Amino acid sequence: MKVVHVCLSCFYIDGFSYQENEIVRQHINEGHDVTVLASTETYKDNQLTYVEPSTYTGAEGSKVIRLGYRKFLPHNIMKKLRIHHSVYQTLESEAPDVVMFHGLCGWELLNVSKYCSNNPSTIFYVDSHEDFNNSARGFISKYVLHKLYYKQIVKACLSKIPKILCISLDTIEFVANFYAVPRNKLEFFPLGGEVFDDLEYNTRRNSCRKRLGIGDDTILLLQSGKFSKRKKLVESLKAFNQLDSTNIRFVLAGIVDDEIDLEVNRLIKDNNNIEFLGWKDANEVRDLLCAADLYLQPGTQSATMQMSLCARCPVVLDDVLSHQPFIDGNGWLINNENDLFDAIESLDIETLKIMSKKSYEIAKKQLDYKELSARVLR
């Protein structure tokens, strides 16, 4: 099949492990002809940046067409309005069997919906990542961008969209309540991951633990990502530093915001059982997740949580609506620092092994990108 992923309402970063990359990669692996229509917004050297429009073969193996913003208003405005050159014409040239529009908010939903309406044999889905944690947080964003602009675009396109695939329960509530989309148009479509078989999981786990110098009798905790204050890394470190146990290690992988950098360094400095590894690519993070006995995410949401379940990690997660489907005997939902400390203090190897099996079961049922990528082809 010819599949076009439209990433004009979100950035597309070659070689990362975001949902867009993973589904594109899976479609390529299955032999489909895949094109990504992307904005010029991307990340380089861990900084948001803009590149020139171009067409090239991306890291996942698909054709990537980066389309520039139209220029009748300044760039800072156009990147919020998300109006691009030649979207309809590019779709005509690509002639897709399937179109998946990533991110509900943006002008080009009008053009993509129009194309799919004019070509009714085309399978068409839109996904949404928006919720009140990451969208419509300020006055201008909420009342101007989302209410007066994005909402009206969604309303105009709604009759042409069969389903809006929502990545979380929070997203379902946001789209239903803020955009007034009927709930029968909404479907839970979580961020997922690659679920490893026993051989690959054990190979990655044993190899990574050996590199880190961690024996079978040591419990390994992991927290990863871009550590802002809202990720609550400081709280994790404070809880860990209260432990008396010597058979537990805490590994950090990522980058730390300047806002908390001094305090993080202070908390790490005097504890030899904490190791900061710096930024790791997606494959290295998967190795670390396989090696870990517990993944910590006490703060705001991150796609690494789903990856951790796919790597059979028990988890400690913030007690919010969107985390609830992923806890069933495989970890803890926490509300404060005391809950976080109690969870870590209670750890033992045999209980973690049982929880690991539970995480694997949840991942197989809900989070396997082989199943998720197949969903958008029918």
C-alpha positions as CSV (number, residue, x, y, z in Angstrom):
1,M,0.0,0.0,0.0
2,K,1.0,3.6,-0.5
3,V,0.9,5.3,2.9
4,V,1.4,9.0,3.6
5,H,2.0,10.2,7.1
6,V,1.3,14.0,7.5
7,C,3.5,15.5,10.2
8,L,2.7,19.2,9.6
9,S,1.0,19.8,13.0
10,C,3.9,18.2,14.9
11,F,7.7,18.1,14.3
12,Y,9.2,15.0,12.6
13,I,12.7,14.1,13.8
14,D,14.6,11.5,11.7
15,G,15.8,8.5,13.7
16,F,14.0,9.2,16.9
17,S,11.5,6.9,18.7
18,Y,8.4,9.1,18.7
19,Q,5.1,7.5,17.6
20,E,5.5,9.0,14.1
21,N,8.9,7.4,13.6
22,E,7.8,4.0,15.0
23,I,4.7,3.6,12.9
24,V,6.6,4.8,9.8
25,R,9.4,2.3,10.6
26,Q,6.9,-0.5,11.0
27,H,5.1,0.3,7.8
28,I,8.4,0.3,6.0
29,N,9.3,-3.1,7.5
30,E,6.0,-4.5,6.3
31,G,6.9,-3.6,2.7
32,H,4.6,-0.5,2.3
33,D,5.6,2.5,0.2
34,V,5.8,5.3,2.7
35,T,6.1,9.0,2.4
36,V,6.2,11.5,5.3
37,L,5.0,15.1,4.7
38,A,6.8,17.1,7.3
39,S,7.2,20.7,8.4
40,T,10.6,22.2,8.5
41,E,10.5,22.2,12.3
42,T,12.9,19.6,13.8
43,Y,15.5,19.1,16.5
44,K,19.3,19.4,16.0
45,D,21.8,19.1,18.8
46,N,18.8,18.9,21.2
47,Q,17.6,22.3,20.1
48,L,14.4,23.2,18.2
49,T,15.3,24.5,14.8
50,Y,14.1,24.9,11.3
51,V,15.6,23.4,8.1
52,E,15.2,24.2,4.5
53,P,12.4,22.5,2.5
54,S,13.7,19.4,0.8
55,T,13.0,15.8,-0.3
56,Y,15.2,13.0,0.9
57,T,15.2,9.4,2.3
58,G,14.7,9.6,6.0
59,A,16.4,7.5,8.7
60,E,13.4,5.2,8.9
61,G,13.7,4.4,5.2
62,S,10.7,6.5,3.9
63,K,10.6,9.4,1.5
64,V,10.5,12.6,3.5
65,I,9.1,15.8,1.9
66,R,9.7,18.8,4.1
67,L,7.3,21.6,3.1
68,G,8.0,25.2,4.0
69,Y,5.6,27.6,5.6
70,R,3.7,30.1,3.4
71,K,5.0,33.6,3.8
72,F,2.1,36.0,3.8
73,L,2.6,36.5,7.6
74,P,5.8,36.4,9.7
75,H,7.4,33.0,10.4
76,N,6.6,33.2,14.1
77,I,2.9,33.4,13.3
78,M,2.9,30.9,10.4
79,K,4.5,28.2,12.5
80,K,1.5,28.5,14.9
81,L,-1.1,28.7,12.1
82,R,0.7,25.8,10.4
83,I,0.0,26.8,6.8
84,H,2.3,25.2,4.3
85,H,3.0,25.2,0.6
86,S,1.5,22.7,-1.9
87,V,0.0,20.1,0.5
88,Y,-3.0,19.2,-1.7
89,Q,-0.8,19.1,-4.8
90,T,1.7,16.9,-3.1
91,L,-1.0,14.4,-2.0
92,E,-2.2,14.3,-5.6
93,S,1.3,13.5,-6.8
94,E,1.7,10.8,-4.1
95,A,-1.8,9.3,-4.6
96,P,-1.9,7.5,-1.2
97,D,-4.1,4.5,-0.3
98,V,-3.8,5.6,3.4
99,V,-3.3,9.0,5.0
100,M,-2.6,9.4,8.7
101,F,-2.6,13.0,9.8
102,H,-0.6,13.4,13.0
103,G,-1.7,16.1,15.5
104,L,-5.2,17.5,15.3
105,C,-4.2,21.2,15.3
106,G,-3.3,22.9,12.1
107,W,-4.6,24.6,8.9
108,E,-3.5,21.7,6.6
109,L,-6.1,19.4,8.1
110,L,-8.5,21.3,5.8
111,N,-6.5,20.4,2.7
112,V,-5.9,16.8,3.7
113,S,-9.5,16.3,4.5
114,K,-10.5,17.8,1.2
115,Y,-8.2,15.5,-0.7
116,C,-9.5,12.4,1.1
117,S,-13.1,13.5,0.6
118,N,-12.3,13.9,-3.1
119,N,-10.7,10.5,-3.2
120,P,-13.1,8.4,-1.1
121,S,-11.2,5.2,-1.5
122,T,-8.4,6.6,0.6
123,I,-8.3,5.4,4.2
124,F,-8.0,8.4,6.4
125,Y,-7.3,8.8,10.1
126,V,-6.3,11.8,12.3
127,D,-4.5,11.3,15.6
128,S,-4.4,13.7,18.5
129,H,-1.8,14.2,21.2
130,E,-3.4,17.3,22.7
131,D,-4.5,17.5,26.3
132,F,-4.7,20.1,29.0
133,N,-1.2,19.2,30.2
134,N,0.5,20.2,26.9
135,S,-2.0,22.4,25.1
136,A,-4.2,25.5,25.6
137,R,-2.2,26.4,28.8
138,G,-1.9,30.1,28.3
139,F,-4.6,32.7,27.5
140,I,-3.6,33.3,23.9
141,S,-3.1,29.6,23.3
142,K,-6.4,28.6,24.8
143,Y,-8.8,31.3,23.6
144,V,-7.1,32.4,20.3
145,L,-5.2,29.5,18.9
146,H,-7.3,26.6,20.1
147,K,-10.8,28.0,20.6
148,L,-11.0,30.5,17.7
149,Y,-8.6,28.8,15.2
150,Y,-7.9,25.1,15.7
151,K,-11.3,24.2,17.0
152,Q,-13.0,25.8,13.9
153,I,-10.8,23.8,11.6
154,V,-11.6,20.6,13.4
155,K,-15.3,21.5,13.2
156,A,-15.1,22.2,9.4
157,C,-13.3,18.8,8.8
158,L,-15.2,16.6,11.2
159,S,-17.7,15.1,8.8
160,K,-14.8,13.9,6.6
161,I,-12.8,12.3,9.4
162,P,-13.9,8.7,10.2
163,K,-12.0,8.4,13.5
164,I,-9.7,10.6,15.7
165,L,-7.2,8.3,17.3
166,C,-6.3,9.7,20.8
167,I,-3.1,8.8,22.4
168,S,-4.4,8.9,26.0
169,L,-7.5,9.1,28.1
170,D,-6.6,12.8,28.9
171,T,-6.6,13.4,25.1
172,I,-10.0,11.9,24.7
173,E,-11.4,14.2,27.4
174,F,-9.6,17.3,25.8
175,V,-10.9,16.6,22.3
176,A,-14.4,15.7,23.5
177,N,-14.8,18.6,25.9
178,F,-12.7,21.4,24.4
179,Y,-13.2,20.7,20.6
180,A,-16.8,19.3,21.1
181,V,-16.1,16.2,19.1
182,P,-18.6,13.4,19.6
183,R,-17.2,10.6,21.6
184,N,-18.2,8.0,19.0
185,K,-15.6,9.7,16.7
186,L,-12.8,9.1,19.3
187,E,-10.8,6.0,19.8
188,F,-8.0,5.2,22.3
189,F,-4.8,4.7,20.4
190,P,-1.9,4.8,22.9
191,L,1.7,5.5,22.2
192,G,3.4,2.1,22.0
193,G,6.8,0.5,21.6
194,E,8.7,-2.5,20.3
195,V,7.8,-5.6,22.4
196,F,10.8,-7.8,22.5
197,D,10.7,-11.6,22.5
198,D,12.4,-13.5,25.3
199,L,15.7,-14.0,23.4
200,E,16.2,-10.3,22.5
201,Y,15.0,-9.1,25.9
202,N,17.4,-11.3,27.8
203,T,20.3,-10.5,25.4
204,R,19.8,-6.8,25.8
205,R,19.3,-7.1,29.5
206,N,22.4,-9.2,30.2
207,S,24.6,-7.2,27.9
208,C,23.6,-3.8,29.3
209,R,23.8,-4.9,32.9
210,K,27.3,-6.3,32.3
211,R,28.4,-3.0,30.8
212,L,27.0,-1.1,33.8
213,G,28.6,-3.6,36.2
214,I,25.3,-4.6,37.8
215,G,24.9,-8.1,39.2
216,D,21.8,-10.2,39.5
217,D,21.4,-9.4,43.1
218,T,21.3,-5.6,42.5
219,I,18.1,-3.7,41.7
220,L,18.5,-1.1,38.9
221,L,16.3,2.0,38.8
222,L,16.1,4.1,35.7
223,Q,14.8,7.6,34.9
224,S,15.3,9.1,31.5
225,G,14.4,12.0,29.2
226,K,14.6,15.7,29.1
227,F,14.6,16.6,32.8
228,S,12.6,19.7,33.4
229,K,11.3,20.6,36.9
230,R,7.9,19.0,36.0
231,K,9.6,15.6,35.4
232,K,10.3,15.5,39.2
233,L,13.9,14.1,38.9
234,V,14.8,16.1,42.0
235,E,12.1,14.3,44.0
236,S,13.3,10.9,42.7
237,L,16.8,11.7,43.8
238,K,15.7,12.9,47.3
239,A,13.7,9.7,47.8
240,F,16.6,7.5,46.6
241,N,19.1,9.3,48.9
242,Q,17.0,8.4,51.9
243,L,17.4,4.6,51.3
244,D,19.8,2.6,53.5
245,S,20.0,-0.4,51.1
246,T,23.3,-1.0,49.2
247,N,21.9,-3.4,46.6
248,I,20.1,-0.8,44.6
249,R,21.5,1.5,41.8
250,F,19.9,4.5,40.2
251,V,20.8,5.3,36.6
252,L,19.8,8.6,34.8
253,A,19.9,9.0,31.0
254,G,19.0,12.3,29.4
255,I,19.7,16.0,29.7
256,V,18.9,18.3,32.6
257,D,17.4,21.8,32.3
258,D,19.4,24.6,33.7
259,E,16.6,25.4,36.2
260,I,17.4,22.2,38.2
261,D,20.9,21.4,37.1
262,L,22.7,22.7,40.3
263,E,20.3,20.8,42.6
264,V,20.6,17.6,40.6
265,N,24.4,17.7,40.7
266,R,24.3,18.3,44.4
267,L,22.0,15.3,45.0
268,I,24.1,13.0,42.7
269,K,27.5,14.1,44.0
270,D,27.7,12.3,47.3
271,N,26.0,9.0,46.3
272,N,28.1,6.5,44.5
273,N,25.0,4.4,43.7
274,I,23.7,7.1,41.3
275,E,25.2,7.3,37.8
276,F,24.3,10.0,35.2
277,L,24.9,8.7,31.7
278,G,24.0,11.8,29.7
279,W,21.9,11.7,26.5
280,K,21.3,8.3,24.9
281,D,19.7,7.5,21.5
282,A,16.5,5.4,21.2
283,N,18.3,2.1,20.9
284,E,20.5,2.8,23.9
285,V,17.4,3.7,25.9
286,R,15.8,0.4,24.9
287,D,18.9,-1.4,26.2
288,L,18.7,0.5,29.5
289,L,15.0,-0.2,29.9
290,C,15.6,-4.0,29.4
291,A,18.4,-3.8,32.0
292,A,16.3,-1.9,34.5
293,D,14.2,-3.5,37.3
294,L,12.0,-0.4,37.7
295,Y,11.3,2.7,35.6
296,L,10.5,5.9,37.4
297,Q,8.2,8.6,35.9
298,P,6.9,10.5,38.9
299,G,6.2,13.7,36.9
300,T,4.7,14.7,33.6
301,Q,3.9,12.2,30.9
302,S,6.5,10.8,28.4
303,A,6.4,8.2,25.6
304,T,9.3,6.4,27.4
305,M,6.8,5.1,29.8
306,Q,5.2,3.0,27.1
307,M,8.6,1.9,25.9
308,S,9.4,0.8,29.5
309,L,6.4,-1.5,29.6
310,C,7.4,-3.0,26.3
311,A,10.8,-3.7,27.9
312,R,9.0,-5.5,30.8
313,C,9.8,-2.8,33.4
314,P,7.7,-2.4,36.5
315,V,6.9,1.3,36.8
316,V,6.3,4.1,39.3
317,L,4.0,6.7,37.7
318,D,2.2,9.9,38.6
319,D,-1.4,9.2,39.4
320,V,-3.1,10.8,36.5
321,L,-6.0,9.6,34.3
322,S,-3.8,8.7,31.3
323,H,-1.5,6.4,33.4
324,Q,-4.3,4.4,34.9
325,P,-4.7,1.9,31.9
326,F,-1.1,0.8,32.3
327,I,-1.1,-0.2,36.0
328,D,-2.4,-3.6,36.8
329,G,-0.2,-5.4,39.4
330,N,3.0,-4.1,37.7
331,G,3.8,-0.9,39.6
332,W,2.6,2.1,41.6
333,L,0.5,5.2,41.0
334,I,1.8,7.9,43.3
335,N,0.5,11.3,44.4
336,N,3.4,12.8,46.4
337,E,7.0,12.3,47.6
338,N,6.0,10.1,50.4
339,D,4.3,7.7,48.0
340,L,7.5,7.8,45.8
341,F,9.7,6.9,48.8
342,D,7.4,4.1,50.0
343,A,7.4,2.5,46.5
344,I,11.2,2.5,46.3
345,E,11.7,1.4,49.8
346,S,9.4,-1.6,49.4
347,L,11.3,-3.0,46.4
348,D,12.5,-6.6,46.4
349,I,13.8,-8.7,43.5
350,E,11.2,-11.5,43.5
351,T,8.2,-9.0,43.6
352,L,9.8,-7.1,40.7
353,K,10.1,-10.3,38.6
354,I,6.3,-10.9,39.0
355,M,5.6,-7.2,38.1
356,S,7.9,-7.5,35.1
357,K,5.7,-10.3,33.7
358,K,2.6,-8.1,34.3
359,S,4.2,-5.2,32.3
360,Y,4.9,-7.6,29.4
361,E,1.3,-8.8,29.4
362,I,0.0,-5.2,29.3
363,A,2.5,-4.3,26.5
364,K,1.5,-7.2,24.4
365,K,-2.2,-6.4,24.7
366,Q,-2.1,-2.6,24.3
367,L,1.2,-1.2,23.1
368,D,2.8,-3.4,20.4
369,Y,3.5,-1.1,17.4
370,K,3.0,-4.1,15.1
371,E,-0.6,-4.0,16.1
372,L,-1.0,-0.3,16.3
373,S,0.5,0.3,12.9
374,A,-1.8,-2.3,11.4
375,R,-4.8,-0.4,12.9
376,V,-4.4,2.6,10.6
377,L,-4.3,0.5,7.4
378,R,-7.9,-0.7,7.7
